[in-house]
Amino acid sequence: LQKILILLHVTTCVVVGKTLMLLFPNAMKRHILKQGEKSRMNENPKFSYENWGPTFFSFKYLLFVLKVKWRRLEDEAYEGYPAPNTPVVTFNGDIRHLFDFMQDNRPLILNFGSCT
């Protein structure tokens, strides 16, 4: 049921966005660039709206957003329920799952940090 609701929501957003891009291309370009500022994407020297802007609200865009949102459903954790077996990337670039690192009855400890 959640996947169907996400499908309906994302499809509606893409249809409305594509329609607005066709009717008001300059306004939508400004809006998309404004969103790029919020995510700091515009700070990338290789950033060019012409390279990726027209792909917004395309069929590929729809499929990508659905894939991401559906995967996030699997990653949600709820108190009192088992933890999700989230995919992780090793230092070698291999994709594994969290439970792959569990050994017997030993607790699995996750340590998060950042470098700036």
Phi, psi and omega per residue, in radians:
L1 nan -0.708 3.139
Q2 -1.113 -0.687 3.138
K3 -1.141 -0.645 3.110
I4 -1.159 -0.747 3.108
L5 -1.103 -0.717 3.095
I6 -1.124 -0.735 3.103
L7 -1.021 -0.807 3.136
L8 -1.123 -0.755 -3.120
H9 -1.132 -0.867 -3.101
V10 -1.155 -0.728 3.118
T11 -1.081 -0.744 3.097
T12 -1.076 -0.782 3.120
C13 -1.075 -0.724 -3.129
V14 -1.174 -0.754 3.134
V15 -1.101 -0.794 3.124
V16 -1.131 -0.783 3.140
G17 -1.078 -0.768 3.133
K18 -1.121 -0.715 3.109
T19 -1.092 -0.789 3.126
L20 -1.128 -0.627 3.103
M21 -1.125 -0.623 3.126
L22 -1.291 -0.688 -3.091
L23 -1.411 -0.661 -3.055
F24 -2.323 1.191 -3.033
P25 -1.077 -0.709 -3.112
N26 -1.191 -0.734 3.121
A27 -1.117 -0.712 3.130
M28 -1.196 -0.629 3.090
K29 -1.081 -0.778 3.112
R30 -1.078 -0.738 -3.137
H31 -1.100 -0.798 -3.125
I32 -1.143 -0.716 3.098
L33 -1.127 -0.619 3.096
K34 -1.112 -0.721 3.085
Q35 -1.118 -0.628 3.086
G36 -1.103 -0.589 3.087
E37 -1.156 -0.706 -3.138
K38 -1.094 -0.648 -3.128
S39 -1.549 0.003 -3.140
R40 1.147 0.294 3.119
M41 -1.132 -0.534 -3.111
N42 -1.167 -0.260 3.137
E43 -1.349 -0.210 3.106
N44 -1.282 2.135 -3.109
P45 -1.116 -0.361 3.124
K46 -1.548 0.023 -3.113
F47 -1.158 2.241 3.053
S48 -2.563 2.049 -3.120
Y49 -0.962 -0.668 -3.077
E50 -1.094 -0.437 -3.140
N51 -1.338 -0.604 -3.034
W52 -2.218 -0.361 -3.096
G53 -0.962 -0.816 -3.134
P54 -1.114 -0.290 3.137
T55 -1.375 -0.242 3.094
F56 -1.042 2.403 3.080
F57 1.167 0.391 3.038
S58 -1.527 3.053 3.114
F59 -1.145 -0.676 3.093
K60 -1.090 -0.698 3.102
Y61 -1.056 -0.811 3.130
L62 -1.001 -0.852 -3.116
L63 -1.109 -0.706 3.138
F64 -1.105 -0.831 -3.124
V65 -1.105 -0.727 3.103
L66 -1.064 -0.772 -3.136
K67 -1.041 -0.791 -3.132
V68 -1.134 -0.829 -3.101
K69 -1.159 -0.660 3.113
W70 -1.186 -0.642 3.095
R71 -1.168 -0.615 3.122
R72 -1.123 -0.509 3.082
L73 -1.029 -0.666 -3.115
E74 -1.294 -0.321 -3.052
D75 -1.686 -0.024 -3.109
E76 -1.334 2.373 3.127
A77 -1.919 2.409 3.129
Y78 -2.206 2.417 -3.128
E79 -1.032 2.306 3.116
G80 1.539 -0.072 3.137
Y81 -1.993 2.806 3.132
P82 -1.070 2.605 3.109
A83 -1.209 2.598 3.103
P84 -1.276 2.612 3.111
N85 -1.588 1.249 -3.016
T86 -1.181 2.425 3.031
P87 -1.211 2.470 3.093
V88 -2.329 2.771 3.132
V89 -1.950 2.246 3.132
T90 -1.379 2.990 3.098
F91 -1.069 -0.444 3.123
N92 -1.420 -0.126 -3.122
G93 1.602 0.067 3.110
D94 -1.344 2.499 3.074
I95 -1.668 2.119 3.102
R96 -2.188 -3.111 3.058
H97 -2.048 2.665 -3.049
L98 -0.925 -0.774 -3.082
F99 -1.211 -0.242 3.081
D100 -1.106 -0.375 -3.070
F101 -1.627 -0.055 3.125
M102 -1.332 2.500 3.111
Q103 -2.267 2.062 3.134
D104 0.860 -2.271 -3.130
N105 -1.755 0.241 -3.139
R106 -1.269 2.481 3.110
P107 -1.221 2.561 3.083
L108 -1.729 2.133 -3.092
I109 -1.895 2.249 3.089
L110 -1.865 2.293 3.137
N111 -2.119 2.107 -3.112
F112 -1.896 2.516 3.105
G113 -2.749 3.105 3.109
S114 -2.566 2.730 3.057
C115 -2.103 2.305 3.126
T116 -2.196 nan nan
